[in-house]
Amino acid sequence: DAYGLPVSTTHVLASGVAGTMTASGAGLRWDTVRNLVLAWVLTLPASIALSAALYWVLHRLF
């Protein structure tokens, strides 16, 4: 928020759970953290590719 960047509910919830687990000493499941980070990183390129594909198909049809 300090930089004015958008933050999704998923980012907030996942960070809150990870922070709570770390603070309580329960530890983190690193495989789950890795999956969350990959999902965050891949969301934008995947949505760009899907939008481009849909545009191309619809542009050819109409």
PDB file of N, CA, C, O and CB in Angstrom:
ATOM      1  N   ASP A   1       0.823  -1.194   0.000  1.00  0.00           N
ATOM      2  CA  ASP A   1       0.000   0.000   0.000  1.00  0.00           C
ATOM      3  C   ASP A   1       0.866   1.257   0.000  1.00  0.00           C
ATOM      4  O   ASP A   1       0.453   2.282  -0.541  1.00  0.00           O
ATOM      5  CB  ASP A   1      -0.936  -0.001   1.205  1.00  0.00           C
ATOM      6  N   ALA A   2       2.035   1.201   0.584  1.00  0.00           N
ATOM      7  CA  ALA A   2       2.908   2.368   0.633  1.00  0.00           C
ATOM      8  C   ALA A   2       3.334   2.815  -0.754  1.00  0.00           C
ATOM      9  O   ALA A   2       3.579   4.002  -0.970  1.00  0.00           O
ATOM     10  CB  ALA A   2       4.129   2.072   1.474  1.00  0.00           C
ATOM     11  N   TYR A   3       3.428   1.887  -1.697  1.00  0.00           N
ATOM     12  CA  TYR A   3       3.840   2.212  -3.062  1.00  0.00           C
ATOM     13  C   TYR A   3       2.655   2.440  -3.987  1.00  0.00           C
ATOM     14  O   TYR A   3       2.841   2.768  -5.159  1.00  0.00           O
ATOM     15  CB  TYR A   3       4.709   1.109  -3.617  1.00  0.00           C
ATOM     16  N   GLY A   4       1.445   2.271  -3.479  1.00  0.00           N
ATOM     17  CA  GLY A   4       0.264   2.474  -4.297  1.00  0.00           C
ATOM     18  C   GLY A   4      -0.033   1.323  -5.241  1.00  0.00           C
ATOM     19  O   GLY A   4      -0.797   1.488  -6.193  1.00  0.00           O
ATOM     20  N   LEU A   5       0.556   0.160  -4.997  1.00  0.00           N
ATOM     21  CA  LEU A   5       0.324  -1.003  -5.850  1.00  0.00           C
ATOM     22  C   LEU A   5      -0.907  -1.763  -5.377  1.00  0.00           C
ATOM     23  O   LEU A   5      -1.192  -1.797  -4.180  1.00  0.00           O
ATOM     24  CB  LEU A   5       1.556  -1.929  -5.860  1.00  0.00           C
ATOM     25  N   PRO A   6      -1.629  -2.365  -6.292  1.00  0.00           N
ATOM     26  CA  PRO A   6      -2.809  -3.136  -5.873  1.00  0.00           C
ATOM     27  C   PRO A   6      -2.407  -4.424  -5.162  1.00  0.00           C
ATOM     28  O   PRO A   6      -1.416  -5.059  -5.523  1.00  0.00           O
ATOM     29  CB  PRO A   6      -3.692  -3.465  -7.086  1.00  0.00           C
ATOM     30  N   VAL A   7      -3.165  -4.795  -4.172  1.00  0.00           N
ATOM     31  CA  VAL A   7      -2.924  -6.023  -3.433  1.00  0.00           C
ATOM     32  C   VAL A   7      -4.237  -6.796  -3.397  1.00  0.00           C
ATOM     33  O   VAL A   7      -5.274  -6.255  -3.012  1.00  0.00           O
ATOM     34  CB  VAL A   7      -2.385  -5.731  -1.985  1.00  0.00           C
ATOM     35  N   SER A   8      -4.187  -8.053  -3.796  1.00  0.00           N
ATOM     36  CA  SER A   8      -5.414  -8.839  -3.827  1.00  0.00           C
ATOM     37  C   SER A   8      -5.714  -9.425  -2.449  1.00  0.00           C
ATOM     38  O   SER A   8      -4.857  -9.463  -1.566  1.00  0.00           O
ATOM     39  CB  SER A   8      -5.307  -9.959  -4.872  1.00  0.00           C
ATOM     40  N   THR A   9      -6.935  -9.874  -2.297  1.00  0.00           N
ATOM     41  CA  THR A   9      -7.345 -10.526  -1.056  1.00  0.00           C
ATOM     42  C   THR A   9      -6.523 -11.778  -0.820  1.00  0.00           C
ATOM     43  O   THR A   9      -6.189 -12.101   0.320  1.00  0.00           O
ATOM     44  CB  THR A   9      -8.839 -10.870  -1.091  1.00  0.00           C
ATOM     45  N   THR A  10      -6.200 -12.478  -1.882  1.00  0.00           N
ATOM     46  CA  THR A  10      -5.384 -13.695  -1.768  1.00  0.00           C
ATOM     47  C   THR A  10      -4.018 -13.375  -1.191  1.00  0.00           C
ATOM     48  O   THR A  10      -3.526 -14.101  -0.327  1.00  0.00           O
ATOM     49  CB  THR A  10      -5.228 -14.376  -3.137  1.00  0.00           C
ATOM     50  N   HIS A  11      -3.394 -12.291  -1.658  1.00  0.00           N
ATOM     51  CA  HIS A  11      -2.091 -11.891  -1.120  1.00  0.00           C
ATOM     52  C   HIS A  11      -2.191 -11.611   0.374  1.00  0.00           C
ATOM     53  O   HIS A  11      -1.345 -12.048   1.154  1.00  0.00           O
ATOM     54  CB  HIS A  11      -1.557 -10.649  -1.860  1.00  0.00           C
ATOM     55  N   VAL A  12      -3.221 -10.886   0.765  1.00  0.00           N
ATOM     56  CA  VAL A  12      -3.385 -10.500   2.167  1.00  0.00           C
ATOM     57  C   VAL A  12      -3.623 -11.729   3.043  1.00  0.00           C
ATOM     58  O   VAL A  12      -3.000 -11.877   4.094  1.00  0.00           O
ATOM     59  CB  VAL A  12      -4.551  -9.505   2.319  1.00  0.00           C
ATOM     60  N   LEU A  13      -4.527 -12.609   2.609  1.00  0.00           N
ATOM     61  CA  LEU A  13      -4.829 -13.798   3.416  1.00  0.00           C
ATOM     62  C   LEU A  13      -3.634 -14.733   3.527  1.00  0.00           C
ATOM     63  O   LEU A  13      -3.321 -15.216   4.615  1.00  0.00           O
ATOM     64  CB  LEU A  13      -6.010 -14.549   2.823  1.00  0.00           C
ATOM     65  N   ALA A  14      -2.976 -14.987   2.425  1.00  0.00           N
ATOM     66  CA  ALA A  14      -1.820 -15.901   2.453  1.00  0.00           C
ATOM     67  C   ALA A  14      -0.693 -15.326   3.306  1.00  0.00           C
ATOM     68  O   ALA A  14      -0.069 -16.047   4.085  1.00  0.00           O
ATOM     69  CB  ALA A  14      -1.310 -16.175   1.022  1.00  0.00           C
ATOM     70  N   SER A  15      -0.438 -14.037   3.158  1.00  0.00           N
ATOM     71  CA  SER A  15       0.612 -13.407   3.963  1.00  0.00           C
ATOM     72  C   SER A  15       0.251 -13.415   5.440  1.00  0.00           C
ATOM     73  O   SER A  15       1.113 -13.622   6.294  1.00  0.00           O
ATOM     74  CB  SER A  15       0.856 -11.972   3.494  1.00  0.00           C
ATOM     75  N   GLY A  16      -1.021 -13.191   5.739  1.00  0.00           N
ATOM     76  CA  GLY A  16      -1.465 -13.221   7.136  1.00  0.00           C
ATOM     77  C   GLY A  16      -1.307 -14.596   7.759  1.00  0.00           C
ATOM     78  O   GLY A  16      -0.844 -14.714   8.894  1.00  0.00           O
ATOM     79  N   VAL A  17      -1.685 -15.630   7.032  1.00  0.00           N
ATOM     80  CA  VAL A  17      -1.536 -16.997   7.540  1.00  0.00           C
ATOM     81  C   VAL A  17      -0.064 -17.338   7.720  1.00  0.00           C
ATOM     82  O   VAL A  17       0.323 -17.891   8.750  1.00  0.00           O
ATOM     83  CB  VAL A  17      -2.206 -18.011   6.588  1.00  0.00           C
ATOM     84  N   ALA A  18       0.764 -17.011   6.722  1.00  0.00           N
ATOM     85  CA  ALA A  18       2.196 -17.302   6.825  1.00  0.00           C
ATOM     86  C   ALA A  18       2.827 -16.548   7.990  1.00  0.00           C
ATOM     87  O   ALA A  18       3.639 -17.105   8.729  1.00  0.00           O
ATOM     88  CB  ALA A  18       2.912 -16.940   5.518  1.00  0.00           C
ATOM     89  N   GLY A  19       2.453 -15.279   8.153  1.00  0.00           N
ATOM     90  CA  GLY A  19       2.991 -14.493   9.266  1.00  0.00           C
ATOM     91  C   GLY A  19       2.575 -15.030  10.618  1.00  0.00           C
ATOM     92  O   GLY A  19       3.374 -15.054  11.555  1.00  0.00           O
ATOM     93  N   THR A  20       1.325 -15.461  10.725  1.00  0.00           N
ATOM     94  CA  THR A  20       0.828 -16.022  11.984  1.00  0.00           C
ATOM     95  C   THR A  20       1.536 -17.320  12.319  1.00  0.00           C
ATOM     96  O   THR A  20       1.909 -17.553  13.469  1.00  0.00           O
ATOM     97  CB  THR A  20      -0.679 -16.255  11.909  1.00  0.00           C
ATOM     98  N   MET A  21       1.721 -18.170  11.308  1.00  0.00           N
ATOM     99  CA  MET A  21       2.413 -19.445  11.549  1.00  0.00           C
ATOM    100  C   MET A  21       3.860 -19.218  11.958  1.00  0.00           C
ATOM    101  O   MET A  21       4.383 -19.915  12.828  1.00  0.00           O
ATOM    102  CB  MET A  21       2.358 -20.331  10.298  1.00  0.00           C
ATOM    103  N   THR A  22       4.503 -18.244  11.331  1.00  0.00           N
ATOM    104  CA  THR A  22       5.891 -17.950  11.671  1.00  0.00           C
ATOM    105  C   THR A  22       5.996 -17.377  13.080  1.00  0.00           C
ATOM    106  O   THR A  22       6.876 -17.764  13.848  1.00  0.00           O
ATOM    107  CB  THR A  22       6.495 -16.974  10.656  1.00  0.00           C
ATOM    108  N   ALA A  23       5.097 -16.456  13.419  1.00  0.00           N
ATOM    109  CA  ALA A  23       5.134 -15.818  14.737  1.00  0.00           C
ATOM    110  C   ALA A  23       4.832 -16.809  15.854  1.00  0.00           C
ATOM    111  O   ALA A  23       5.389 -16.700  16.946  1.00  0.00           O
ATOM    112  CB  ALA A  23       4.142 -14.663  14.790  1.00  0.00           C
ATOM    113  N   SER A  24       3.957 -17.773  15.592  1.00  0.00           N
ATOM    114  CA  SER A  24       3.609 -18.738  16.636  1.00  0.00           C
ATOM    115  C   SER A  24       4.629 -19.867  16.752  1.00  0.00           C
ATOM    116  O   SER A  24       4.559 -20.676  17.678  1.00  0.00           O
ATOM    117  CB  SER A  24       2.238 -19.321  16.364  1.00  0.00           C
ATOM    118  N   GLY A  25       5.564 -19.922  15.827  1.00  0.00           N
ATOM    119  CA  GLY A  25       6.585 -20.967  15.874  1.00  0.00           C
ATOM    120  C   GLY A  25       6.130 -22.279  15.262  1.00  0.00           C
ATOM    121  O   GLY A  25       6.824 -23.289  15.379  1.00  0.00           O
ATOM    122  N   ALA A  26       4.979 -22.279  14.614  1.00  0.00           N
ATOM    123  CA  ALA A  26       4.468 -23.506  14.011  1.00  0.00           C
ATOM    124  C   ALA A  26       5.256 -23.885  12.763  1.00  0.00           C
ATOM    125  O   ALA A  26       5.252 -25.045  12.351  1.00  0.00           O
ATOM    126  CB  ALA A  26       2.992 -23.351  13.668  1.00  0.00           C
ATOM    127  N   GLY A  27       5.921 -22.921  12.171  1.00  0.00           N
ATOM    128  CA  GLY A  27       6.692 -23.176  10.970  1.00  0.00           C
ATOM    129  C   GLY A  27       5.835 -23.100   9.721  1.00  0.00           C
ATOM    130  O   GLY A  27       4.607 -23.156   9.778  1.00  0.00           O
ATOM    131  N   LEU A  28       6.508 -22.971   8.605  1.00  0.00           N
ATOM    132  CA  LEU A  28       5.821 -22.866   7.329  1.00  0.00           C
ATOM    133  C   LEU A  28       5.987 -24.146   6.529  1.00  0.00           C
ATOM    134  O   LEU A  28       7.005 -24.831   6.627  1.00  0.00           O
ATOM    135  CB  LEU A  28       6.342 -21.671   6.536  1.00  0.00           C
ATOM    136  N   ARG A  29       4.983 -24.455   5.748  1.00  0.00           N
ATOM    137  CA  ARG A  29       5.104 -25.542   4.782  1.00  0.00           C
ATOM    138  C   ARG A  29       5.624 -24.916   3.502  1.00  0.00           C
ATOM    139  O   ARG A  29       4.888 -24.248   2.776  1.00  0.00           O
ATOM    140  CB  ARG A  29       3.728 -26.295   4.551  1.00  0.00           C
ATOM    141  N   TRP A  30       6.911 -25.141   3.236  1.00  0.00           N
ATOM    142  CA  TRP A  30       7.562 -24.446   2.133  1.00  0.00           C
ATOM    143  C   TRP A  30       7.008 -24.855   0.775  1.00  0.00           C
ATOM    144  O   TRP A  30       7.063 -24.066  -0.169  1.00  0.00           O
ATOM    145  CB  TRP A  30       9.044 -24.701   2.171  1.00  0.00           C
ATOM    146  N   ASP A  31       6.479 -26.060   0.655  1.00  0.00           N
ATOM    147  CA  ASP A  31       5.881 -26.441  -0.619  1.00  0.00           C
ATOM    148  C   ASP A  31       4.631 -25.614  -0.897  1.00  0.00           C
ATOM    149  O   ASP A  31       4.357 -25.277  -2.049  1.00  0.00           O
ATOM    150  CB  ASP A  31       5.542 -27.935  -0.627  1.00  0.00           C
ATOM    151  N   THR A  32       3.876 -25.287   0.135  1.00  0.00           N
ATOM    152  CA  THR A  32       2.692 -24.448  -0.026  1.00  0.00           C
ATOM    153  C   THR A  32       3.096 -23.013  -0.342  1.00  0.00           C
ATOM    154  O   THR A  32       2.479 -22.372  -1.193  1.00  0.00           O
ATOM    155  CB  THR A  32       1.822 -24.491   1.242  1.00  0.00           C
ATOM    156  N   VAL A  33       4.117 -22.505   0.327  1.00  0.00           N
ATOM    157  CA  VAL A  33       4.609 -21.152   0.057  1.00  0.00           C
ATOM    158  C   VAL A  33       5.102 -21.057  -1.387  1.00  0.00           C
ATOM    159  O   VAL A  33       4.826 -20.073  -2.074  1.00  0.00           O
ATOM    160  CB  VAL A  33       5.747 -20.770   1.045  1.00  0.00           C
ATOM    161  N   ARG A  34       5.819 -22.061  -1.842  1.00  0.00           N
ATOM    162  CA  ARG A  34       6.316 -22.082  -3.218  1.00  0.00           C
ATOM    163  C   ARG A  34       5.157 -22.047  -4.209  1.00  0.00           C
ATOM    164  O   ARG A  34       5.204 -21.308  -5.193  1.00  0.00           O
ATOM    165  CB  ARG A  34       7.184 -23.329  -3.461  1.00  0.00           C
ATOM    166  N   ASN A  35       4.115 -22.843  -3.954  1.00  0.00           N
ATOM    167  CA  ASN A  35       2.950 -22.851  -4.842  1.00  0.00           C
ATOM    168  C   ASN A  35       2.243 -21.505  -4.873  1.00  0.00           C
ATOM    169  O   ASN A  35       1.801 -21.063  -5.933  1.00  0.00           O
ATOM    170  CB  ASN A  35       1.973 -23.928  -4.411  1.00  0.00           C
ATOM    171  N   LEU A  36       2.133 -20.850  -3.727  1.00  0.00           N
ATOM    172  CA  LEU A  36       1.516 -19.519  -3.674  1.00  0.00           C
ATOM    173  C   LEU A  36       2.321 -18.501  -4.475  1.00  0.00           C
ATOM    174  O   LEU A  36       1.753 -17.712  -5.231  1.00  0.00           O
ATOM    175  CB  LEU A  36       1.383 -19.050  -2.220  1.00  0.00           C
ATOM    176  N   VAL A  37       3.622 -18.516  -4.314  1.00  0.00           N
ATOM    177  CA  VAL A  37       4.475 -17.577  -5.033  1.00  0.00           C
ATOM    178  C   VAL A  37       4.397 -17.831  -6.539  1.00  0.00           C
ATOM    179  O   VAL A  37       4.304 -16.887  -7.323  1.00  0.00           O
ATOM    180  CB  VAL A  37       5.933 -17.688  -4.543  1.00  0.00           C
ATOM    181  N   LEU A  38       4.433 -19.082  -6.939  1.00  0.00           N
ATOM    182  CA  LEU A  38       4.311 -19.401  -8.365  1.00  0.00           C
ATOM    183  C   LEU A  38       2.974 -18.940  -8.918  1.00  0.00           C
ATOM    184  O   LEU A  38       2.912 -18.412 -10.028  1.00  0.00           O
ATOM    185  CB  LEU A  38       4.480 -20.902  -8.595  1.00  0.00           C
ATOM    186  N   ALA A  39       1.917 -19.130  -8.169  1.00  0.00           N
ATOM    187  CA  ALA A  39       0.598 -18.679  -8.617  1.00  0.00           C
ATOM    188  C   ALA A  39       0.564 -17.168  -8.774  1.00  0.00           C
ATOM    189  O   ALA A  39       0.005 -16.659  -9.746  1.00  0.00           O
ATOM    190  CB  ALA A  39      -0.487 -19.129  -7.636  1.00  0.00           C
ATOM    191  N   TRP A  40       1.158 -16.439  -7.823  1.00  0.00           N
ATOM    192  CA  TRP A  40       1.184 -14.985  -7.915  1.00  0.00           C
ATOM    193  C   TRP A  40       1.980 -14.531  -9.129  1.00  0.00           C
ATOM    194  O   TRP A  40       1.563 -13.619  -9.843  1.00  0.00           O
ATOM    195  CB  TRP A  40       1.774 -14.379  -6.642  1.00  0.00           C
ATOM    196  N   VAL A  41       3.123 -15.164  -9.365  1.00  0.00           N
ATOM    197  CA  VAL A  41       3.998 -14.761 -10.469  1.00  0.00           C
ATOM    198  C   VAL A  41       3.386 -15.113 -11.822  1.00  0.00           C
ATOM    199  O   VAL A  41       3.513 -14.345 -12.776  1.00  0.00           O
ATOM    200  CB  VAL A  41       5.369 -15.426 -10.329  1.00  0.00           C
ATOM    201  N   LEU A  42       2.734 -16.250 -11.913  1.00  0.00           N
ATOM    202  CA  LEU A  42       2.222 -16.719 -13.199  1.00  0.00           C
ATOM    203  C   LEU A  42       0.841 -16.169 -13.558  1.00  0.00           C
ATOM    204  O   LEU A  42       0.396 -16.333 -14.694  1.00  0.00           O
ATOM    205  CB  LEU A  42       2.167 -18.211 -13.194  1.00  0.00           C
ATOM    206  N   THR A  43       0.162 -15.527 -12.625  1.00  0.00           N
ATOM    207  CA  THR A  43      -1.176 -15.016 -12.896  1.00  0.00           C
ATOM    208  C   THR A  43      -1.181 -13.986 -14.023  1.00  0.00           C
ATOM    209  O   THR A  43      -2.007 -14.080 -14.931  1.00  0.00           O
ATOM    210  CB  THR A  43      -1.760 -14.405 -11.640  1.00  0.00           C
ATOM    211  N   LEU A  44      -0.297 -13.027 -13.985  1.00  0.00           N
ATOM    212  CA  LEU A  44      -0.283 -11.977 -15.000  1.00  0.00           C
ATOM    213  C   LEU A  44       0.059 -12.520 -16.390  1.00  0.00           C
ATOM    214  O   LEU A  44      -0.682 -12.238 -17.331  1.00  0.00           O
ATOM    215  CB  LEU A  44       0.711 -10.897 -14.612  1.00  0.00           C
ATOM    216  N   PRO A  45       1.136 -13.279 -16.567  1.00  0.00           N
ATOM    217  CA  PRO A  45       1.407 -13.810 -17.914  1.00  0.00           C
ATOM    218  C   PRO A  45       0.303 -14.729 -18.429  1.00  0.00           C
ATOM    219  O   PRO A  45       0.005 -14.726 -19.624  1.00  0.00           O
ATOM    220  CB  PRO A  45       2.722 -14.562 -17.913  1.00  0.00           C
ATOM    221  N   ALA A  46      -0.302 -15.509 -17.552  1.00  0.00           N
ATOM    222  CA  ALA A  46      -1.379 -16.401 -17.979  1.00  0.00           C
ATOM    223  C   ALA A  46      -2.594 -15.604 -18.424  1.00  0.00           C
ATOM    224  O   ALA A  46      -3.225 -15.951 -19.422  1.00  0.00           O
ATOM    225  CB  ALA A  46      -1.764 -17.362 -16.848  1.00  0.00           C
ATOM    226  N   SER A  47      -2.929 -14.551 -17.711  1.00  0.00           N
ATOM    227  CA  SER A  47      -4.083 -13.740 -18.106  1.00  0.00           C
ATOM    228  C   SER A  47      -3.796 -12.979 -19.403  1.00  0.00           C
ATOM    229  O   SER A  47      -4.702 -12.782 -20.212  1.00  0.00           O
ATOM    230  CB  SER A  47      -4.455 -12.752 -16.982  1.00  0.00           C
ATOM    231  N   ILE A  48      -2.570 -12.559 -19.606  1.00  0.00           N
ATOM    232  CA  ILE A  48      -2.199 -11.898 -20.861  1.00  0.00           C
ATOM    233  C   ILE A  48      -2.324 -12.881 -22.025  1.00  0.00           C
ATOM    234  O   ILE A  48      -2.882 -12.536 -23.066  1.00  0.00           O
ATOM    235  CB  ILE A  48      -0.754 -11.333 -20.780  1.00  0.00           C
ATOM    236  N   ALA A  49      -1.816 -14.087 -21.861  1.00  0.00           N
ATOM    237  CA  ALA A  49      -1.888 -15.091 -22.920  1.00  0.00           C
ATOM    238  C   ALA A  49      -3.336 -15.463 -23.233  1.00  0.00           C
ATOM    239  O   ALA A  49      -3.706 -15.594 -24.400  1.00  0.00           O
ATOM    240  CB  ALA A  49      -1.099 -16.340 -22.520  1.00  0.00           C
ATOM    241  N   LEU A  50      -4.144 -15.632 -22.210  1.00  0.00           N
ATOM    242  CA  LEU A  50      -5.548 -15.974 -22.419  1.00  0.00           C
ATOM    243  C   LEU A  50      -6.284 -14.837 -23.133  1.00  0.00           C
ATOM    244  O   LEU A  50      -7.074 -15.085 -24.044  1.00  0.00           O
ATOM    245  CB  LEU A  50      -6.228 -16.289 -21.075  1.00  0.00           C
ATOM    246  N   SER A  51      -6.032 -13.617 -22.727  1.00  0.00           N
ATOM    247  CA  SER A  51      -6.664 -12.466 -23.379  1.00  0.00           C
ATOM    248  C   SER A  51      -6.248 -12.364 -24.840  1.00  0.00           C
ATOM    249  O   SER A  51      -7.082 -12.100 -25.707  1.00  0.00           O
ATOM    250  CB  SER A  51      -6.306 -11.172 -22.642  1.00  0.00           C
ATOM    251  N   ALA A  52      -4.980 -12.568 -25.114  1.00  0.00           N
ATOM    252  CA  ALA A  52      -4.493 -12.506 -26.498  1.00  0.00           C
ATOM    253  C   ALA A  52      -5.124 -13.603 -27.342  1.00  0.00           C
ATOM    254  O   ALA A  52      -5.527 -13.357 -28.478  1.00  0.00           O
ATOM    255  CB  ALA A  52      -2.959 -12.625 -26.539  1.00  0.00           C
ATOM    256  N   ALA A  53      -5.213 -14.800 -26.802  1.00  0.00           N
ATOM    257  CA  ALA A  53      -5.812 -15.908 -27.542  1.00  0.00           C
ATOM    258  C   ALA A  53      -7.286 -15.651 -27.821  1.00  0.00           C
ATOM    259  O   ALA A  53      -7.755 -15.886 -28.935  1.00  0.00           O
ATOM    260  CB  ALA A  53      -5.648 -17.216 -26.769  1.00  0.00           C
ATOM    261  N   LEU A  54      -8.016 -15.174 -26.829  1.00  0.00           N
ATOM    262  CA  LEU A  54      -9.433 -14.862 -27.033  1.00  0.00           C
ATOM    263  C   LEU A  54      -9.621 -13.734 -28.035  1.00  0.00           C
ATOM    264  O   LEU A  54     -10.525 -13.787 -28.869  1.00  0.00           O
ATOM    265  CB  LEU A  54     -10.087 -14.490 -25.709  1.00  0.00           C
ATOM    266  N   TYR A  55      -8.782 -12.728 -27.960  1.00  0.00           N
ATOM    267  CA  TYR A  55      -8.855 -11.636 -28.925  1.00  0.00           C
ATOM    268  C   TYR A  55      -8.615 -12.166 -30.335  1.00  0.00           C
ATOM    269  O   TYR A  55      -9.359 -11.837 -31.259  1.00  0.00           O
ATOM    270  CB  TYR A  55      -7.831 -10.535 -28.580  1.00  0.00           C
ATOM    271  N   TRP A  56      -7.594 -12.974 -30.499  1.00  0.00           N
ATOM    272  CA  TRP A  56      -7.254 -13.503 -31.827  1.00  0.00           C
ATOM    273  C   TRP A  56      -8.409 -14.330 -32.382  1.00  0.00           C
ATOM    274  O   TRP A  56      -8.782 -14.162 -33.543  1.00  0.00           O
ATOM    275  CB  TRP A  56      -5.966 -14.360 -31.761  1.00  0.00           C
ATOM    276  N   VAL A  57      -8.985 -15.225 -31.569  1.00  0.00           N
ATOM    277  CA  VAL A  57     -10.096 -16.074 -32.017  1.00  0.00           C
ATOM    278  C   VAL A  57     -11.306 -15.220 -32.371  1.00  0.00           C
ATOM    279  O   VAL A  57     -11.895 -15.387 -33.439  1.00  0.00           O
ATOM    280  CB  VAL A  57     -10.470 -17.106 -30.930  1.00  0.00           C
ATOM    281  N   LEU A  58     -11.676 -14.316 -31.487  1.00  0.00           N
ATOM    282  CA  LEU A  58     -12.863 -13.494 -31.751  1.00  0.00           C
ATOM    283  C   LEU A  58     -12.645 -12.540 -32.915  1.00  0.00           C
ATOM    284  O   LEU A  58     -13.578 -12.249 -33.663  1.00  0.00           O
ATOM    285  CB  LEU A  58     -13.244 -12.704 -30.506  1.00  0.00           C
ATOM    286  N   HIS A  59     -11.426 -12.054 -33.072  1.00  0.00           N
ATOM    287  CA  HIS A  59     -11.113 -11.166 -34.192  1.00  0.00           C
ATOM    288  C   HIS A  59     -11.231 -11.911 -35.519  1.00  0.00           C
ATOM    289  O   HIS A  59     -11.668 -11.333 -36.514  1.00  0.00           O
ATOM    290  CB  HIS A  59      -9.699 -10.578 -34.035  1.00  0.00           C
ATOM    291  N   ARG A  60     -10.845 -13.192 -35.544  1.00  0.00           N
ATOM    292  CA  ARG A  60     -10.952 -14.005 -36.767  1.00  0.00           C
ATOM    293  C   ARG A  60     -12.408 -14.370 -37.073  1.00  0.00           C
ATOM    294  O   ARG A  60     -12.797 -14.475 -38.236  1.00  0.00           O
ATOM    295  CB  ARG A  60     -10.111 -15.288 -36.630  1.00  0.00           C
ATOM    296  N   LEU A  61     -13.194 -14.560 -36.037  1.00  0.00           N
ATOM    297  CA  LEU A  61     -14.595 -14.944 -36.248  1.00  0.00           C
ATOM    298  C   LEU A  61     -15.478 -13.774 -36.668  1.00  0.00           C
ATOM    299  O   LEU A  61     -16.397 -13.942 -37.469  1.00  0.00           O
ATOM    300  CB  LEU A  61     -15.150 -15.560 -34.988  1.00  0.00           C
ATOM    301  N   PHE A  62     -15.202 -12.602 -36.133  1.00  0.00           N
ATOM    302  CA  PHE A  62     -16.058 -11.451 -36.412  1.00  0.00           C
ATOM    303  C   PHE A  62     -15.268 -10.423 -37.163  1.00  0.00           C
ATOM    304  O   PHE A  62     -15.798  -9.365 -37.503  1.00  0.00           O
ATOM    305  CB  PHE A  62     -16.635 -10.849 -35.121  1.00  0.00           C
TER     306      PHE A  62
END
